[in-house]
Amino acid sequence: MVSLQHLCSAGKTLALCAALFVFGQCLLQRAACGDDTRPNVIFILMDDMGYGDVGCYGATKVKTPNIDRMAAEGYRFTDFHTAASICSPSRAAFLTGAYPQRAGLYMGISPKREAHWFLGLNPHEITIAEQFKRQGYVTAMVGKWHLGFVEKFSYFQQGFDHYYGAPSNMGHDKRFYDGAEVVYENTPLKQLTRLYTQRMVKHIEDFKDQPFFIYFAHNYPHTPYQSGPKFKGSSQDGVRGDVIQEADWGIGEILSALEANGLLDNTMVIFSSDNGPVKQTYSNPYSGTKFVSLEGGHRVPFIIYWRGKLQESAVIDTPVNAMDVFPTLSELIGVPLPTDRVYDGVSLTPLFTGNPIGRSKDEPFFYYNCENLQAVRVGDWKLHLPRTQQQIPFWARKRQKPIETARLYNLVTDVVEQTDVAAEHPERVSQLMALAEATRSKLGEFGRRGSEQRPTGTLFPEIPILSNQAQDWDCLTDFQKGRGKSEFKSTGGKRNRK
């Protein structure tokens, strides 16, 4: 299949191009076309799912017919990037439309980490759920939050009416909630996908008479995982493959519930992952995994499915990223972007009419890892920047080594990023290095804030907000750590959501 943006230039008739244009305008201006029904949106975000983890992206050991169906009948993107290669900052970018460094939540936070348990997504950040609320939608979240572990930073403070699921990594906190109530002290891993699927179906049935937005952030295939009994041994890739196939089954049940309630033609479903996988084999054909700034850490599946509305199924090779979700959905439901802040994404709705998006192919994309800007991409060129051992976050130190001089790769001819051509293109290296330095001054770098960074959410404004390097916190005095240490220790390091 060809890229959608090439439809009109690839010999399609003028009549088809005109029809696509009129059709797309109807999607974005439904009232003008005699239909004021507001579309529902379900955003499905997997956890640690790599580019090569589903059938339509090349997986051979698992079967994902429902995800593949959405790709075959919708838009499958081949050049989609998350804004971070770990959980917390990646999720912040999806929900706010800004680089995590701009939104203030660039670190991977944990309720077990003394330096970070009191941090979260700043309540002053505007999430996509709040955009939907402005338009009268009911909003719900199912699954993993990981953007703050106390009530001030909870989903209820960020635009969601309903919550159901395990909000943390299971290794951080095993509790499972229904609203504000703990219903399982230890999340039943074998039942997880079934529980999530049942609640998604219930939401669809409960909300069918009003417009809704549901953010379904599955905890799988992040470890620990267990498949349900019916899916044990169902794949050719062990337990991890089994849980992916069970998740695909759940997505099929969600689509069936939409159809049974007459909602499938009026519901956009988006499917993606928060970052790359933990093993290289699931990143194929790209190098790298979760935690790193190689393509495998950031490039993941991204599918937009809307039966009967996105009529020309297509494989789209336009580079897009996590920050594009916010402006896309805002435009879709007719709510303007807030004017008091900077956004790093653009709307993808022009693709619905066969037109290019409002971003030049030469606009850079920045690969941050916590505070450290590690790479810059412009077009087909990607420059890995010099980095010291101290700048590399602790989670990446087994997978990354310091880089003394910049390394340049062409992502068209070298998708695995193995052939450094910096010596052959010194002018391009200089150009990308200059872009990196300008961005550091705005979005920050290891040990220094940027001029355009918004505040990190914190319970204790007097306590320093530090990177993910344990030694930076450890060298502070008890006085400097203040309530971050004293209140953490008073509960034995176990934080409640209240």
Residue pairs with C-beta under 8 A, 6 or more apart in sequence:
1 313
1 314
1 315
2 10
2 314
2 315
3 314
3 315
3 316
3 317
3 318
4 75
4 312
4 314
4 316
4 351
4 354
5 316
5 318
5 351
5 354
5 355
5 356
7 16
7 17
7 20
7 312
7 314
7 354
8 16
8 17
8 20
8 354
17 354
20 312
20 353
20 354
21 353
21 354
21 355
23 311
23 352
23 353
24 349
24 350
24 352
24 353
24 354
24 355
25 32
25 33
25 353
26 32
26 33
26 35
27 309
27 332
27 349
27 352
28 331
28 332
28 334
28 349
28 352
30 36
30 37
30 38
30 39
37 266
38 135
38 136
38 137
38 211
38 333
39 211
39 266
39 267
39 268
39 306
39 332
39 333
40 207
40 211
40 212
40 213
40 263
40 266
40 267
40 268
41 132
41 212
41 213
41 214
41 267
41 268
41 269
41 270
41 329
41 332
41 333
42 200
42 213
42 214
42 216
42 254
42 267
42 268
42 269
42 270
43 94
43 128
43 213
43 214
43 215
43 216
43 270
43 272
43 325
43 329
44 216
44 218
44 251
44 269
44 270
44 271
44 272
45 91
45 94
45 143
45 215
45 216
45 217
45 218
45 272
45 273
45 274
46 218
46 220
46 221
46 247
46 271
46 272
46 273
46 274
47 87
47 144
47 217
47 218
47 219
47 220
47 221
47 222
47 273
47 274
48 221
48 222
48 223
48 273
48 274
48 275
48 276
48 277
48 278
48 290
49 221
49 244
49 273
49 277
49 282
49 300
49 301
50 273
50 276
50 277
50 279
50 282
50 283
50 284
50 289
50 296
50 300
51 57
51 58
51 276
51 282
51 283
51 284
51 285
51 286
51 295
51 296
51 299
51 300
51 301
52 58
52 59
52 281
52 282
52 283
52 284
52 285
53 59
53 62
53 221
53 244
53 273
53 277
53 282
53 301
54 62
54 64
54 67
54 68
54 244
54 248
54 301
55 62
55 63
55 64
55 65
55 67
55 68
56 64
56 67
56 68
56 71
56 72
56 76
56 301
56 303
57 76
57 301
58 284
58 285
60 236
61 235
61 236
61 237
61 241
62 235
62 236
62 237
62 241
62 244
62 245
62 248
63 235
63 245
63 248
64 244
64 245
64 248
65 248
65 252
66 248
66 249
66 251
66 252
66 255
67 248
67 251
67 271
67 301
67 303
69 255
70 251
70 255
70 269
70 271
70 303
70 305
71 303
71 305
72 313
73 305
73 307
73 310
73 313
74 269
74 303
74 304
74 305
74 306
74 310
74 313
75 303
75 304
75 305
75 310
75 313
75 314
75 315
75 316
75 351
76 301
76 302
76 303
76 314
76 315
76 316
77 301
77 302
77 303
77 304
77 315
77 316
77 317
77 318
77 320
78 315
78 316
78 317
79 299
79 317
79 318
79 319
79 320
80 272
80 299
80 300
80 301
80 302
80 319
80 320
80 321
81 298
81 299
81 300
81 319
81 320
81 321
81 322
81 365
82 90
82 93
82 94
82 272
82 273
82 274
82 275
82 298
82 300
82 321
82 322
83 89
83 90
83 92
83 93
83 94
83 99
83 100
83 298
83 321
83 322
83 323
83 344
83 368
84 90
84 93
84 100
84 106
84 275
84 298
84 368
84 369
85 275
85 276
85 290
85 291
85 292
85 293
85 297
85 298
85 369
86 108
86 275
86 290
86 291
86 395
87 108
87 144
87 146
87 169
87 222
87 274
87 275
88 100
88 105
88 107
88 108
88 109
88 146
88 147
89 100
89 101
89 105
89 106
89 107
89 108
89 368
89 370
90 100
90 274
90 275
90 322
91 145
91 146
91 147
91 217
91 274
92 98
92 100
92 103
92 105
92 121
92 125
92 147
93 99
93 100
93 103
93 322
93 323
93 344
94 128
94 272
94 274
94 322
94 325
94 326
95 121
95 125
95 127
95 128
95 129
95 147
95 158
95 215
95 326
96 103
96 121
96 125
96 126
96 127
96 128
96 326
97 128
97 323
97 324
97 325
97 326
97 327
97 337
97 343
97 344
97 345
98 323
98 341
98 342
98 343
98 344
98 345
98 454
99 323
99 344
99 366
99 368
99 443
100 106
100 368
101 368
101 371
101 443
101 444
101 450
101 453
102 342
102 344
102 443
102 452
102 453
102 454
103 121
103 122
103 125
103 454
104 121
104 122
104 125
104 453
104 454
104 455
104 456
104 457
105 119
105 120
105 121
105 122
105 147
105 456
105 457
106 368
106 370
106 371
106 444
107 116
107 119
107 370
107 371
107 467
107 468
108 370
108 393
108 395
108 468
109 116
109 117
109 119
109 120
109 146
109 147
109 148
109 149
110 116
110 117
110 169
110 172
111 117
111 149
111 168
111 172
111 173
111 493
111 494
111 495
112 172
112 493
114 473
114 481
114 484
114 485
114 488
114 493
115 466
115 470
115 472
115 473
115 484
116 468
117 149
117 150
117 484
117 488
117 493
117 495
118 150
118 458
118 459
118 460
118 463
118 483
118 484
118 487
118 488
119 148
119 153
119 456
119 457
119 458
119 459
119 465
120 147
120 148
120 149
120 150
120 152
120 153
120 457
120 458
121 127
121 147
121 148
121 153
121 158
121 457
122 454
122 455
122 456
122 457
123 152
123 153
123 157
123 158
123 457
124 454
124 455
125 158
125 454
125 457
126 338
126 341
127 158
127 159
128 159
128 213
128 215
128 325
128 326
128 329
128 330
129 139
129 141
129 155
129 158
129 159
129 160
129 213
129 215
130 158
130 159
131 159
131 326
131 329
131 330
131 333
131 335
132 139
132 159
132 213
132 329
132 333
132 335
133 139
133 159
133 161
134 335
135 211
135 333
135 334
135 335
136 211
137 210
137 211
137 212
137 213
137 333
138 161
138 162
138 207
138 210
138 211
138 212
138 213
139 159
139 160
139 161
139 162
139 212
139 213
139 214
139 215
140 160
140 161
140 162
140 163
140 164
140 203
140 207
140 212
140 213
140 214
140 215
141 155
141 160
141 162
141 163
141 164
141 165
141 214
141 215
141 216
141 217
142 163
142 164
142 165
142 196
142 199
142 200
142 203
142 214
142 215
142 216
142 217
143 165
143 166
143 196
143 215
143 216
143 217
143 218
143 219
144 165
144 166
144 167
144 168
144 169
144 217
144 218
144 219
144 222
145 154
145 155
145 163
145 165
145 167
145 168
145 217
146 167
146 168
146 169
147 153
147 158
148 154
148 457
149 167
149 168
149 173
149 495
149 497
150 459
150 495
150 496
150 497
150 498
151 157
151 497
151 498
152 457
152 459
153 457
154 163
154 167
154 497
155 163
155 167
156 163
156 180
160 215
162 179
162 203
163 177
163 178
163 179
164 177
164 178
164 179
164 196
164 199
165 176
165 177
165 196
165 199
165 217
165 219
166 173
166 174
166 175
166 176
166 177
166 187
166 192
166 219
167 173
167 175
167 177
167 497
168 175
169 219
169 222
170 187
170 189
170 219
170 223
170 224
171 223
171 224
173 495
174 184
174 185
174 186
174 187
175 182
175 184
175 185
175 186
175 187
176 182
176 183
176 184
176 187
176 188
176 195
177 183
177 497
180 497
180 498
187 219
188 195
189 224
189 225
189 226
190 226
190 227
190 228
190 229
191 228
192 219
192 220
192 225
192 226
193 218
193 220
193 227
193 228
193 243
193 246
193 247
193 249
193 250
194 228
194 250
196 216
196 218
196 250
197 249
197 250
197 253
197 254
200 214
200 216
200 250
200 253
200 254
200 257
201 253
201 254
201 257
203 212
203 214
204 212
204 254
204 257
204 258
204 261
204 263
205 257
205 261
208 261
208 262
208 263
211 333
213 329
216 254
217 274
218 247
219 225
220 243
220 244
220 247
221 240
221 243
221 244
221 247
221 277
223 278
225 239
225 240
225 243
226 239
226 243
227 234
227 239
227 242
227 243
227 245
227 246
228 246
230 246
231 242
231 243
231 245
231 246
231 249
232 239
232 242
233 242
234 241
234 242
234 245
234 246
235 241
235 242
235 244
235 245
237 244
251 271
254 269
255 264
255 269
258 264
258 267
264 307
265 307
265 308
265 309
267 306
268 304
268 305
268 306
268 309
268 332
269 304
269 305
269 306
270 302
270 303
270 304
270 305
270 325
271 301
271 302
271 303
271 305
272 300
272 301
272 302
272 303
272 322
273 300
273 301
274 300
275 290
275 297
275 298
275 300
276 282
276 283
276 288
276 289
276 290
276 296
276 297
276 298
276 299
276 300
277 283
277 289
277 290
277 296
278 289
278 290
279 289
280 287
280 288
280 289
280 296
282 289
283 289
283 295
283 296
283 297
283 299
285 415
285 416
286 294
286 295
286 296
286 299
286 415
286 416
286 417
287 294
287 295
287 296
287 415
287 416
287 417
287 418
288 294
288 295
288 296
288 297
288 399
288 417
289 296
289 297
289 399
290 297
291 297
291 369
291 393
291 395
291 396
291 399
291 400
292 369
292 396
292 399
292 400
293 367
293 369
293 374
293 375
293 384
293 400
294 417
295 382
295 411
295 415
295 417
298 367
302 320
304 310
304 348
309 352
310 352
312 354
316 351
318 351
318 356
318 357
319 361
319 365
320 348
320 357
321 345
321 365
322 345
323 343
323 344
323 345
324 345
324 346
324 347
324 348
324 357
325 345
326 337
326 343
326 345
327 337
327 343
327 345
327 346
327 347
328 345
328 347
328 348
328 349
330 336
330 337
330 347
331 347
331 349
332 349
337 343
341 454
342 452
346 357
346 358
346 359
347 357
347 358
348 357
350 356
350 357
350 358
351 357
361 379
362 378
362 379
363 378
364 376
364 377
364 378
364 432
364 435
364 439
365 376
365 377
365 378
366 373
366 375
366 376
366 436
366 439
366 443
367 373
367 374
367 375
367 376
367 377
368 374
368 443
369 392
369 393
369 396
370 393
370 446
370 467
370 468
371 391
371 444
371 445
371 446
371 447
371 467
372 387
372 391
372 392
372 393
372 445
372 446
373 385
373 436
373 439
373 440
373 443
373 445
374 384
374 385
374 387
375 382
375 383
375 384
375 385
376 382
376 383
376 385
376 432
376 435
376 436
376 439
377 383
377 411
378 431
378 432
378 435
380 410
380 411
380 412
381 408
381 409
381 410
381 411
381 425
381 428
381 432
382 408
382 409
382 410
382 411
382 417
383 406
383 407
383 408
383 409
383 422
383 428
383 429
383 432
383 433
383 436
384 403
384 406
384 407
384 408
384 409
384 417
385 403
385 406
385 433
385 436
386 403
386 404
386 405
386 406
387 400
387 402
387 403
388 402
389 397
389 402
390 446
390 469
391 446
392 400
392 402
393 467
393 468
393 469
394 468
394 469
394 470
395 468
405 422
406 422
406 429
406 432
406 433
407 420
407 422
408 420
408 421
408 422
408 425
408 428
408 429
408 432
409 417
409 418
409 419
409 420
409 421
410 421
411 417
413 419
422 429
440 450
441 450
441 451
442 450
442 451
442 452
442 453
443 450
443 452
443 453
444 450
444 453
446 467
447 467
456 465
458 465
459 483
460 482
460 483
460 484
462 482
463 480
463 481
463 482
463 483
463 484
464 476
464 480
466 472
466 473
473 481
478 485
488 495
